[in-house]
Amino acid sequence: MRDRSGNHLKALSQVIASIQPSLTRMNARIAQVEREQAESGHTCGDPPDDFRPDRFSPRRPSAAPQESP
């Protein structure tokens, strides 16, 4: 069990090391875009009235079924 855990940790470390350059470039690009937006005065607009943010959140089982009024 200990050997397998060690092997998994080693594999995970290798995966993390392999994607780190991409993450670094992505973070640098995000920072650059944020700076450019701040300098231009550009802001995000308000969402449309029919926007439903709950559609983008993880599904959670509800405690009880909701009834319509």
C-alpha positions as a printed NumPy array, in Angstrom:
array([[  0.   ,   0.   ,   0.   ],
       [  2.803,   2.406,   0.89 ],
       [  4.647,   1.646,  -2.362],
       [  1.51 ,   2.213,  -4.428],
       [  0.85 ,   5.497,  -2.633],
       [  4.413,   6.564,  -3.33 ],
       [  4.047,   5.659,  -7.009],
       [  0.806,   7.621,  -7.267],
       [  2.391,  10.619,  -5.591],
       [  5.346,  10.461,  -7.964],
       [  3.041,  10.231, -10.995],
       [  0.95 ,  13.134,  -9.726],
       [  4.063,  15.235,  -9.187],
       [  5.133,  14.524, -12.765],
       [  1.735,  15.552, -14.128],
       [  1.798,  18.758, -12.106],
       [  5.31 ,  19.529, -13.339],
       [  4.266,  18.917, -16.943],
       [  1.322,  21.337, -16.831],
       [  3.007,  24.025, -14.738],
       [  4.443,  25.94 , -17.738],
       [  0.986,  26.112, -19.33 ],
       [ -0.575,  27.32 , -16.089],
       [  2.117,  29.962, -15.73 ],
       [  1.477,  31.234, -19.279],
       [ -2.275,  31.213, -18.694],
       [ -1.946,  33.207, -15.454],
       [  0.348,  35.714, -17.18 ],
       [ -2.147,  36.148, -20.022],
       [ -5.046,  36.612, -17.587],
       [ -3.072,  39.278, -15.711],
       [ -2.24 ,  41.014, -19.001],
       [ -5.881,  41.083, -20.129],
       [ -6.997,  42.36 , -16.721],
       [ -4.414,  45.161, -16.888],
       [ -5.486,  46.075, -20.421],
       [ -9.14 ,  46.184, -19.393],
       [ -8.375,  48.306, -16.339],
       [ -6.382,  50.766, -18.469],
       [ -9.102,  51.001, -21.124],
       [-11.91 ,  51.519, -18.637],
       [-13.757,  48.557, -20.128],
       [-16.061,  46.79 , -17.7  ],
       [-18.322,  43.799, -17.944],
       [-21.936,  44.596, -18.613],
       [-24.844,  43.488, -16.5  ],
       [-26.263,  40.06 , -17.271],
       [-29.58 ,  39.865, -19.112],
       [-32.758,  39.821, -17.029],
       [-33.38 ,  36.17 , -17.872],
       [-29.874,  35.028, -16.857],
       [-30.011,  32.055, -14.488],
       [-26.654,  31.625, -12.694],
       [-27.916,  28.527, -10.893],
       [-27.749,  26.73 , -14.252],
       [-23.935,  26.952, -14.025],
       [-23.531,  25.682, -10.477],
       [-23.085,  22.042,  -9.476],
       [-26.259,  20.066,  -9.112],
       [-27.264,  19.62 ,  -5.483],
       [-30.05 ,  17.388,  -4.334],
       [-32.786,  19.482,  -2.824],
       [-34.044,  18.703,   0.654],
       [-37.667,  18.708,  -0.469],
       [-39.416,  19.194,  -3.786],
       [-40.34 ,  22.794,  -4.4  ],
       [-43.967,  23.58 ,  -5.062],
       [-45.18 ,  26.147,  -7.518],
       [-47.173,  29.041,  -6.025]])
